[in-house]
């Protein structure tokens, strides 16, 4: 961090204007962020909120003593349970954890503390997410996500020969997920079956 000439050698081409700006004006972070297109900034904010949520959920499961299995991904690991005890199911089924942002309302001290610990790994607090200066109007907005979801309207076709990967089979899965749920996470969970 701060060694912008070295960073220039490591970044993808689309990030070079931002780094070039920091080489010329090393303290002008607002100007540098202003060079990032709005849609990309929104993607960054959403991805960070999703990461914090996933880490909070994993830590919550661990704090409850829920036996989990993990799937590794580029920024860590995702924890999934195989079977819940009646006590864990009673706790997790109605649980709603907010995606972090100013004004996030947590369902209790345990979840609030865990989310704060996750943010602290990056030197952040909920208060710090209240951006003093908005760039392109992008900001952290807290929203609720259910801890346990059950897909609806699930349909699975019978396996057929895969037309892209010879010698393998494929099937089609269609389903409905509630708002705030991610199909990619469901697919990672299915990979554990």
LUMKOL-201616 format. One record per residue (C-alpha): x, y, z. Coordinates in pm, whole numbers, padded with zeros to 5 digits, always signed. Layout:
<recs>
XYZ ...
</recs>
This chain:
<recs>
+00000+00000+00000 +00133+00339-00095 +00396+00202-00332 +00195+00305-00636 +00469+00254-00896 +00506-00108-00775 +00127-00147-00773 +00115-00039-01138 +00312-00352-01228 +00056-00575-01054 -00282-00433-01149 -00508-00523-01436 -00523-00276-01726 -00862-00134-01622 -00716-00027-01284 -00417+00155-01430 -00583+00500-01453 -00657+00483-01079 -00299+00387-00991 -00158+00644-01234 -00364+00909-01054 -00219+00796-00718 +00134+00806-00858 +00074+01170-00951 -00132+01259-00641 -00052+01001-00369 -00298+01139-00112 -00594+01203-00345 -00795+00890-00276 -01126+01059-00356 -00996+01157-00698 -00865+00804-00754 -01194+00641-00655 -01374+00893-00875 -01202+00736-01176 -01376+00403-01108 -01706+00371-01300 -02018+00382-01082 -02135+00031-01178 -01798-00111-01076 -01801+00078-00744 -02148-00060-00672 -02018-00408-00748 -01724-00356-00508 -01953-00238-00227 -02194-00527-00282 -01911-00780-00296 -01762-00649+00028 -02102-00660+00200 -02152-01018+00081 -01805-01117+00206 -01871-00964+00549 -02210-01139+00562 -02058-01476+00469 -01782-01438+00729 -02038-01332+00990 -02257-01632+00911 -01960-01873+00926 -01848-01730+01260 -02205-01746+01392 -02227-02116+01305 -01893-02175+01477 -02000-01983+01788 -02316-02194+01808 -02118-02516+01774 -02295-02616+01453 -02096-02888+01272 -02008-02753+00928 -01835-02844+00605 -01648-02582+00408 -01603-02491+00046 -01295-02285-00036 -01318-01988-00268 -01084-01708-00373 -01135-01496-00058 -01178-01758+00211 -01416-02040+00282 -01789-02079+00312 -01934-02288+00595 -02239-02509+00541 -02419-02743+00777 -02534-03092+00684 -02798-03135+00950 -02919-02904+01223 -03015-03005+01574 -03367-02894+01671 -03211-02616+01885 -02992-02489+01602 -03280-02507+01356 -03500-02309+01595 -03231-02040+01620 -03123-02026+01254 -03456-02063+01071 -03593-01719+01167 -03249-01553+01188 -03198-01250+00966 -02850-01098+00946 -02806-00758+00783 -02560-00685+00509 -02341-00428+00682 -02399-00059+00642 -02479+00242+00857 -02796+00180+01052 -02771-00199+01029 -02994-00355+01290 -02865-00683+01426 -03088-00948+01582 -02887-00956+01902 -02557-00884+02070 -02390-01208+01948 -02441-01129+01578 -02353-00760+01624 -02028-00856+01801 -01937-01113+01533 -02001-00864+01249 -01790-00603+01432 -01507-00856+01465 -01523-00934+01092 -01511-00563+01004 -01224-00507+01248 -01006-00747+01045 -01003-00473+00782 -00965-00196+01039 -01329-00091+00992 -01637-00029+01204 -02001+00012+01109 -01958+00385+01165 -01667+00391+00918 -01901+00258+00648 -02093+00586+00668 -01898+00739+00384 -01832+01107+00450 -01786+01171+00082 -01996+00983-00170 -01836+00911-00503 -02082+00867-00790 -02355+00845-00524 -02236+00500-00412 -02281+00409-00046 -02320+00114+00191 -02688+00040+00244 -02781-00215+00507 -03038-00474+00403 -03162-00795+00559 -03062-01147+00448 -03206-01464+00590 -02957-01707+00745 -03148-02012+00627 -03329-02029+00298 -03521-02307+00132 -03538-02290-00248 -03890-02298-00391 -04029-02442-00714 -03729-02675-00755 -03717-02868-01082 -03434-03100-01188 -03410-03271-01524 -03282-03624-01564 -02910-03648-01644 -02826-03655-02015 -02492-03674-02197 -02311-03342-02171 -02274-03175-02511 -01977-02966-02398 -01780-03221-02193 -01783-03559-02370 -01810-03857-02137 -01981-03651-01865 -02346-03594-01782 -02542-03275-01734 -02874-03175-01589 -03076-02858-01562 -03176-02716-01226 -03438-02444-01197 -03562-02289-00874 -03672-01971-00704 -03470-01805-00428 -03596-01521-00208 -03450-01172-00245 -03105-01137-00090 -03010-01498-00170 -02735-01598-00408 -02767-01893-00646 -02386-01922-00661 -02381-01997-00287 -02652-02260-00333 -02447-02422-00610 -02140-02429-00386 -02352-02599-00119 -02478-02854-00372 -02117-02936-00458 -02087-03092-00111 -02353-03355-00184 
</recs>
